[in-house]
Every structure is written in C-alpha cells, then in structure tokens.
Amino acid sequence: MRGRKRFRRLRSFRNKYLRRRVQKLKHVCVHNEYLILALFLWIVALLVELTARVYDLYRIFPDVDVISHFAAGVAIAAFLFWLFVRHHLDKKYNVNLYIAIGSIIVSIFWEIIETVQEWFFYNPAYLVDIFFWDGFFDIIFALLGTFVFLVYINKKKNKINKKRC
C-alpha cells in the first residue's frame, strides 16, 4: 500500500512538472521560421556575392549582385519581423512601416561600407561602384525584396494571429 501512495505522489509531481514545462514552452512562441529564413537568405546573399567575385562574374554580367541585394532585403525584413513578433510589438506598432524604414537604413549602411571598402582595398575598374547609380539601385532592389516579404506576411497575417501564444 505504501509503495502505491508513493508511486502516485511521484506520478502526480511528474505530471504537474510536465504541465508547467509545456505551458512555459507554449508561452515562448517566437515564430523562429522567420529567423531561420533570414539567416538562410543572408547566407545565400553572401554566397552569391562571393561566387560573383571568385568566378569574376561581374565582368560578364555586371548586375549579378541584384540577386544578393534582393535576398538581403528579404532577409532584413524577415529578421525585423521576427524581432517585432518576438517582443510582441507587432500589434502595438505599424510593422510594415518600421520594417521598410529598417530595410532602407541597413541597405544604406551596407552601401556606405562598400564605398569605404573601396578606399582601402584595390578593386579592378569594373568592380568600382559609383555610389549614386550602383548604390541607389542596390538599395532599390533590397527594398523590393522587403516589399515582397511584406506582401507575403500581410497575406499570411490571419494565420500568424491564430498561431499566436
């Protein structure tokens, strides 16, 4: 008899512990798929850039970096959206506006880094960026990638709200 009571108490304790653990896990609903998407697209953007430089694709197709800037725009938007959802700010603020502004800021910062990099490292003549033209179009394509992500998110918004913790 005594062993059964002890066993029931242990099982009861285990069940309470497991219930609390599951509730904690349900509370930490952070939509990690957007973080994974952002990291994957950053890797894609960097691999496109690296491949274009290693195989000298800029000589053949000067606008090859459009792909990487588009992917980077989607990655920036996915990461910023993940941050908003992670901290439950998506209902409090206009997420679309902040993601678009954040994407522009990160893209401008990236173009400034590219320009400064050219001051310190030698680039062949066909790789030298004219900031206004090349940088402007790179920012436009990153913003285009951001808008594609925002259209996707706005279509999926009802499912996201239902999935919320």
TIFIPA-263317 format. One line per field, with one value per residue: z, x, y of N, C-alpha, C in turn; residue number from 1. Coordinates in Angstrom, 2 decimals, always signed. Atoms other than C-alpha are relative to their C-alpha. Layout:
N
nzz: c(Z,...);
nxx: c(X,...);
nyy: c(Y,...);
cazz: c(Z,...);
caxx: c(X,...);
cayy: c(Y,...);
czz: c(Z,...);
cxx: c(X,...);
cyy: c(Y,...);
i: c(NUM,...);
END
This chain:
165
nzz: c(+0.00,-0.15,+1.26,+0.98,-0.31,+0.41,+1.46,+0.44,-0.26,+1.00,+1.29,-0.10,+0.09,+1.37,+0.87,-0.25,+0.57,+1.46,+0.40,-0.10,+1.06,+1.28,+0.00,+0.26,+1.41,+0.81,-0.16,+0.78,+1.40,+0.57,+1.46,+0.37,+1.43,+0.63,-0.30,+0.85,+1.36,+0.09,+0.00,+1.26,+1.10,-0.14,+0.53,+1.46,+0.52,-0.09,+0.96,+1.35,+0.09,+0.03,+1.28,+1.05,-0.07,+0.24,+1.40,+0.82,+0.72,+0.22,+1.33,+0.97,-0.33,-1.05,-0.98,-0.69,-1.43,-0.20,-0.69,-1.40,-0.69,-0.16,-1.09,-1.24,-0.37,-0.62,-1.27,-0.96,-0.37,-0.82,-1.32,-0.74,-0.36,-1.09,-1.21,-0.43,-0.53,-1.19,-1.13,+0.00,+0.36,+1.30,-0.14,-0.55,+0.99,+1.42,+0.32,+1.40,+0.11,-0.68,+0.75,+1.21,-0.43,-0.43,+1.19,+0.66,-0.83,+0.11,+1.38,+0.12,-0.77,+0.80,+1.13,-0.54,-0.27,+1.31,+0.48,-0.83,+0.32,+1.24,-0.31,-0.64,+0.75,+1.45,+0.81,+1.43,+0.44,+0.20,-1.31,-0.74,-0.03,-0.07,-1.08,+0.32,+0.90,-0.44,-1.36,+0.04,+0.51,-0.99,-1.06,+0.59,+0.06,-1.38,-0.39,+0.74,-0.76,-1.22,+0.32,+0.31,-1.29,-0.67,+0.67,-0.47,-1.41,-0.12,+0.45,-0.98,-1.33,-0.75,-0.54,-1.05,-1.18,-0.58,-0.56,-1.11,-1.31);
nxx: c(+0.82,-0.84,-0.70,+0.93,+0.18,-1.25,-0.02,+1.00,-0.54,-1.04,+0.64,+0.68,-1.04,-0.50,+1.01,+0.02,-1.23,+0.12,+0.98,-0.64,-1.02,+0.70,+0.53,-1.12,-0.37,+1.03,-0.13,-1.14,+0.36,-0.73,-0.03,-1.40,-0.17,-0.43,-1.42,-0.69,+0.07,-0.92,-1.37,-0.22,-0.11,-1.28,-1.02,+0.16,-0.49,-1.46,-0.54,+0.11,-1.06,-1.29,-0.10,-0.18,-1.37,-0.98,+0.05,-0.07,+1.27,+0.31,-0.50,+0.96,+1.33,-0.27,+1.08,+0.20,+0.25,+1.42,+0.55,-0.40,+0.67,+1.40,+0.04,-0.32,+1.20,+0.94,-0.59,+0.15,+1.42,+0.35,-0.61,+0.70,+1.32,-0.21,-0.22,+1.27,+0.87,-0.68,+0.23,+1.43,+0.21,+0.66,+1.36,-0.10,-0.58,+0.19,-1.17,-0.41,-0.77,-1.29,-0.84,-0.47,-1.01,-1.16,-0.65,-0.70,-1.16,-1.02,-0.52,-0.88,-1.21,-0.75,-0.61,-1.09,-1.11,-0.58,-0.74,-1.19,-0.87,-0.74,-1.08,-1.10,-0.39,-0.01,+1.01,-0.14,+0.85,+1.39,+0.62,+0.14,+1.39,+0.34,+0.98,+1.34,+0.72,+0.01,+0.54,+1.42,+0.75,-0.11,+0.97,+1.33,+0.27,+0.18,+1.33,+0.93,+0.04,+0.75,+1.42,+0.47,+0.22,+1.14,+1.21,+0.16,+0.41,+1.36,+0.93,-0.04,+0.20,+1.07,-0.54,-0.96,+0.76,+0.59,-1.06,-0.59,+0.10);
nyy: c(-1.20,-1.18,-0.19,-0.56,-1.42,-0.68,-0.01,-0.98,-1.33,-0.28,-0.21,-1.28,-1.02,+0.01,-0.59,-1.44,-0.55,+0.03,-1.01,-1.31,-0.08,-0.19,-1.36,-0.92,+0.14,-0.65,-1.44,-0.48,+0.20,-1.12,+0.08,+0.13,+0.24,-1.24,-0.13,+0.98,-0.54,-1.14,+0.52,+0.72,-0.97,-0.70,+0.91,+0.00,-1.29,-0.02,+0.97,-0.59,-1.02,+0.69,+0.70,-1.01,-0.52,+1.06,+0.41,-1.21,-0.13,-1.41,-0.37,+0.53,-0.49,-0.99,-0.15,+1.28,-0.24,-0.29,+1.17,-0.03,-1.12,+0.39,+0.98,-0.71,-0.77,+0.94,+0.43,-1.10,-0.09,+1.17,-0.16,-1.06,+0.51,+0.94,-0.79,-0.59,+1.04,+0.57,-0.90,-0.31,-1.40,-0.07,-0.56,-1.35,-0.91,+0.31,+0.83,-0.18,-1.25,+0.15,+0.95,-0.70,-0.97,+0.78,+0.54,-1.11,-0.37,+1.05,-0.03,-1.17,+0.33,+0.97,-0.71,-0.82,+0.93,+0.35,-1.15,-0.15,+1.14,-0.30,-0.92,+0.70,+1.20,-0.20,+0.68,-0.28,-1.11,+0.41,+0.23,-1.26,-0.47,-1.41,+0.13,-0.48,+0.90,+1.39,+0.05,-0.32,+1.14,+1.07,-0.31,+0.22,+1.43,+0.47,-0.44,+0.85,+1.26,-0.27,-0.10,+1.35,+0.66,-0.62,+0.48,+1.38,-0.03,-0.55,+1.04,+1.08,-0.59,+0.66,+1.25,-0.35,-0.40,+1.20,+0.82,-0.75,+0.64);
cazz: c(+0.00,+0.98,-2.27,-4.29,-2.49,-3.07,-6.73,-7.11,-5.48,-7.80,-10.81,-9.65,-9.16,-12.57,-14.25,-12.57,-13.59,-17.18,-17.35,-16.13,-18.60,-21.53,-20.50,-20.45,-23.89,-25.24,-23.88,-25.82,-29.26,-31.31,-34.93,-35.37,-39.01,-39.85,-38.11,-39.97,-43.25,-42.54,-41.74,-44.79,-47.11,-45.64,-46.44,-49.97,-50.48,-49.26,-51.37,-54.49,-53.77,-53.10,-56.18,-58.36,-57.11,-57.24,-60.73,-61.99,-62.96,-62.68,-65.92,-67.77,-66.01,-64.11,-62.37,-60.75,-57.28,-57.83,-56.68,-53.49,-52.68,-53.28,-51.00,-48.41,-48.50,-47.78,-45.05,-43.39,-43.47,-42.09,-39.27,-38.33,-38.45,-36.22,-33.74,-33.69,-33.16,-30.63,-28.43,-29.12,-30.70,-33.91,-32.54,-30.93,-33.91,-37.68,-38.50,-42.27,-41.93,-39.42,-41.47,-44.63,-42.79,-41.16,-44.53,-46.03,-43.10,-43.25,-47.06,-46.86,-44.16,-46.37,-49.33,-47.18,-46.07,-49.74,-50.60,-47.67,-48.52,-51.97,-50.37,-48.55,-50.92,-54.59,-56.92,-60.68,-62.68,-63.48,-59.75,-58.67,-57.62,-58.41,-55.22,-56.68,-59.51,-58.25,-54.60,-55.40,-57.45,-54.84,-52.20,-54.53,-55.02,-51.28,-50.73,-53.44,-51.55,-48.38,-50.06,-51.41,-47.86,-46.51,-49.12,-48.12,-44.42,-44.89,-46.81,-44.06,-41.17,-40.21,-39.77,-37.69,-35.36,-34.90,-34.13,-31.54,-27.99);
caxx: c(+0.00,+2.69,+4.55,+1.44,+0.89,+4.48,+4.21,+1.01,+2.69,+5.68,+3.41,+1.36,+4.53,+5.81,+2.53,+2.47,+6.08,+5.38,+2.27,+4.23,+7.01,+4.58,+2.93,+6.33,+7.13,+3.78,+4.48,+7.75,+6.12,+8.56,+7.99,+11.55,+10.89,+11.42,+14.77,+15.81,+14.62,+16.61,+19.79,+19.39,+18.87,+21.88,+23.97,+22.53,+23.27,+26.84,+27.40,+26.13,+28.49,+31.41,+30.72,+30.47,+33.83,+35.65,+34.48,+34.67,+31.00,+30.90,+32.89,+30.32,+27.16,+27.68,+24.31,+24.83,+24.66,+20.97,+20.16,+22.13,+20.62,+17.11,+17.80,+19.34,+16.20,+14.01,+16.43,+16.38,+12.58,+12.29,+14.71,+12.97,+9.58,+10.90,+12.14,+8.75,+6.86,+9.41,+8.89,+5.13,+5.37,+3.57,+0.16,+1.41,+3.28,+2.87,+5.22,+5.23,+6.47,+9.19,+10.40,+10.59,+12.49,+14.79,+15.50,+16.41,+18.71,+20.50,+20.84,+22.29,+24.70,+25.72,+26.37,+28.45,+30.55,+31.01,+32.14,+34.56,+35.92,+36.89,+39.07,+41.20,+41.26,+42.10,+39.23,+39.51,+37.88,+34.78,+34.17,+34.35,+30.91,+29.63,+27.66,+24.82,+23.99,+25.01,+24.26,+20.89,+19.79,+21.14,+19.03,+16.00,+16.38,+16.79,+13.62,+11.88,+12.83,+11.46,+8.16,+7.88,+8.29,+5.76,+3.19,+3.77,+3.40,+0.26,-1.38,-0.38,-1.29,-4.51,-2.67,+0.03,-2.54,-4.25,-0.91,-0.01,+0.57);
cayy: c(+0.00,+2.39,+1.88,+2.69,+6.01,+6.93,+6.00,+8.08,+11.09,+10.78,+10.47,+13.47,+15.51,+14.47,+15.42,+18.84,+19.43,+18.39,+20.59,+23.61,+22.85,+22.60,+25.89,+27.59,+26.19,+27.37,+30.84,+31.11,+31.17,+33.24,+32.23,+31.05,+30.19,+33.86,+33.92,+30.76,+32.29,+35.46,+33.54,+31.31,+34.29,+36.12,+33.06,+32.96,+36.68,+36.29,+33.17,+34.95,+37.84,+35.51,+33.41,+36.51,+37.76,+34.42,+33.47,+37.06,+37.15,+40.93,+41.15,+39.02,+40.17,+43.45,+43.34,+39.94,+41.50,+42.34,+38.79,+39.18,+42.59,+41.25,+38.26,+40.58,+42.76,+39.74,+38.64,+42.07,+42.15,+38.60,+39.37,+42.63,+40.94,+38.17,+40.80,+42.53,+39.29,+38.02,+41.07,+41.23,+44.68,+43.77,+44.75,+47.94,+49.44,+49.65,+46.81,+47.41,+50.98,+50.11,+47.15,+49.29,+52.04,+49.47,+47.88,+51.25,+52.06,+48.70,+48.95,+52.47,+51.33,+48.38,+50.67,+53.00,+50.02,+49.00,+52.53,+52.75,+49.29,+50.56,+53.23,+50.65,+47.66,+47.57,+46.72,+46.29,+49.07,+47.02,+46.41,+50.05,+51.24,+54.67,+55.16,+57.15,+54.73,+51.33,+52.03,+53.56,+50.56,+48.15,+49.89,+49.79,+46.03,+45.44,+47.48,+45.45,+42.27,+43.82,+44.64,+41.09,+39.79,+42.29,+41.25,+37.62,+38.44,+40.53,+37.67,+35.27,+37.61,+35.84,+32.55,+34.25,+35.82,+32.46,+30.81,+33.46,+32.27);
czz: c(+0.00,-1.30,-1.06,+0.23,-0.46,-1.52,-0.54,+0.22,-1.02,-1.37,-0.03,-0.12,-1.42,-0.95,+0.19,-0.62,-1.53,-0.50,+0.04,-1.12,-1.35,-0.07,-0.27,-1.46,-0.91,+0.08,-0.87,-1.47,-0.78,-1.53,-0.52,-1.48,-0.72,+0.27,-0.86,-1.45,-0.19,-0.06,-1.31,-1.16,+0.11,-0.55,-1.51,-0.59,+0.04,-0.95,-1.43,-0.20,-0.12,-1.33,-1.14,+0.00,-0.35,-1.48,-0.95,-0.84,-0.25,-1.38,-1.07,+0.18,+1.16,+1.09,+0.77,+1.49,+0.30,+0.78,+1.48,+0.76,+0.19,+1.16,+1.35,+0.46,+0.65,+1.36,+1.07,+0.48,+0.88,+1.40,+0.82,+0.40,+1.16,+1.32,+0.52,+0.63,+1.29,+1.24,+0.07,-0.27,-1.30,+0.08,+0.44,-1.05,-1.41,-0.50,-1.41,-0.16,+0.63,-0.72,-1.25,+0.35,+0.44,-1.17,-0.74,+0.78,-0.12,-1.40,-0.20,+0.74,-0.77,-1.17,+0.46,+0.28,-1.32,-0.53,+0.79,-0.28,-1.26,+0.24,+0.49,-0.77,-1.49,-0.63,-1.46,-0.43,-0.16,+1.32,+0.80,-0.13,-0.06,+0.94,-0.43,-0.86,+0.56,+1.40,+0.05,-0.47,+0.94,+1.13,-0.50,-0.03,+1.39,+0.50,-0.72,+0.69,+1.29,-0.28,-0.37,+1.29,+0.71,-0.63,+0.46,+1.43,+0.15,-0.49,+1.04,+1.41,+0.82,+0.63,+1.15,+1.28,+0.67,+0.71,+1.24,+1.33,+0.81);
cxx: c(+0.85,+0.75,-0.88,-0.22,+1.22,+0.08,-0.99,+0.50,+1.07,-0.62,-0.72,+1.00,+0.54,-0.99,-0.09,+1.21,-0.10,-1.01,+0.58,+1.01,-0.64,-0.58,+1.10,+0.40,-1.04,+0.12,+1.11,-0.24,+0.61,+0.09,+1.44,+0.22,+0.46,+1.47,+0.82,+0.00,+0.99,+1.45,+0.32,+0.19,+1.26,+1.12,-0.07,+0.57,+1.52,+0.65,-0.09,+1.10,+1.38,+0.22,+0.25,+1.42,+1.04,+0.04,-0.07,-1.26,-0.39,+0.46,-1.01,-1.38,+0.11,-1.07,-0.28,-0.31,-1.45,-0.65,+0.33,-0.67,-1.49,-0.15,+0.29,-1.20,-1.04,+0.52,-0.14,-1.44,-0.40,+0.57,-0.72,-1.40,+0.11,+0.23,-1.30,-0.91,+0.57,-0.28,-1.44,-0.28,-0.79,-1.43,+0.04,+0.45,-0.38,+1.24,+0.50,+0.88,+1.38,+0.93,+0.54,+1.10,+1.28,+0.77,+0.78,+1.26,+1.11,+0.62,+0.94,+1.31,+0.89,+0.72,+1.13,+1.22,+0.66,+0.86,+1.30,+1.00,+0.83,+1.14,+1.23,+0.50,-0.10,-1.12,+0.30,-1.03,-1.46,-0.72,-0.22,-1.44,-0.04,-1.19,-1.40,-0.76,-0.10,-0.62,-1.49,-0.80,+0.12,-0.99,-1.43,-0.32,-0.14,-1.39,-1.08,-0.13,-0.78,-1.49,-0.59,-0.28,-1.22,-1.33,-0.29,-0.53,-1.42,-1.05,-0.11,-0.38,-1.08,+0.50,+0.96,-0.74,-0.67,+1.04,+0.62,-0.26,-1.13);
cyy: c(+1.26,+0.33,+0.63,+1.50,+0.80,+0.13,+1.03,+1.43,+0.37,+0.26,+1.34,+1.15,+0.11,+0.66,+1.51,+0.68,+0.07,+1.04,+1.40,+0.19,+0.25,+1.41,+1.01,-0.07,+0.64,+1.51,+0.57,-0.32,+1.16,-0.02,-0.06,-0.26,+1.26,+0.29,-0.96,+0.47,+1.14,-0.48,-0.71,+0.98,+0.85,-0.86,-0.04,+1.29,+0.05,-1.00,+0.50,+1.03,-0.64,-0.72,+0.97,+0.55,-1.06,-0.38,+1.18,+0.21,+1.45,+0.47,-0.43,+0.63,+0.99,+0.12,-1.29,+0.21,+0.38,-1.15,+0.06,+1.15,-0.27,-0.99,+0.66,+0.84,-0.89,-0.44,+1.09,+0.08,-1.18,+0.13,+1.07,-0.45,-0.98,+0.75,+0.61,-1.04,-0.57,+0.83,+0.50,+1.48,+0.14,+0.52,+1.45,+1.02,-0.42,-0.72,+0.27,+1.24,-0.15,-0.97,+0.67,+1.01,-0.71,-0.57,+1.09,+0.37,-1.03,+0.01,+1.19,-0.25,-0.99,+0.69,+0.91,-0.87,-0.40,+1.15,+0.19,-1.13,+0.27,+0.98,-0.75,-1.22,+0.28,-0.81,+0.28,+1.05,-0.40,-0.30,+1.27,+0.49,+1.51,+0.05,+0.41,-1.01,-1.41,-0.12,+0.26,-1.20,-1.21,+0.20,-0.24,-1.49,-0.62,+0.39,-0.81,-1.37,+0.15,+0.06,-1.36,-0.76,+0.57,-0.41,-1.43,-0.02,+0.51,-0.99,-1.10,+0.48,-0.70,-1.30,+0.29,+0.39,-1.18,-0.85,+0.65,-0.70,+0.61);
i: c(1,2,3,4,5,6,7,8,9,10,11,12,13,14,15,16,17,18,19,20,21,22,23,24,25,26,27,28,29,30,31,32,33,34,35,36,37,38,39,40,41,42,43,44,45,46,47,48,49,50,51,52,53,54,55,56,57,58,59,60,61,62,63,64,65,66,67,68,69,70,71,72,73,74,75,76,77,78,79,80,81,82,83,84,85,86,87,88,89,90,91,92,93,94,95,96,97,98,99,100,101,102,103,104,105,106,107,108,109,110,111,112,113,114,115,116,117,118,119,120,121,122,123,124,125,126,127,128,129,130,131,132,133,134,135,136,137,138,139,140,141,142,143,144,145,146,147,148,149,150,151,152,153,154,155,156,157,158,159,160,161,162,163,164,165);
END
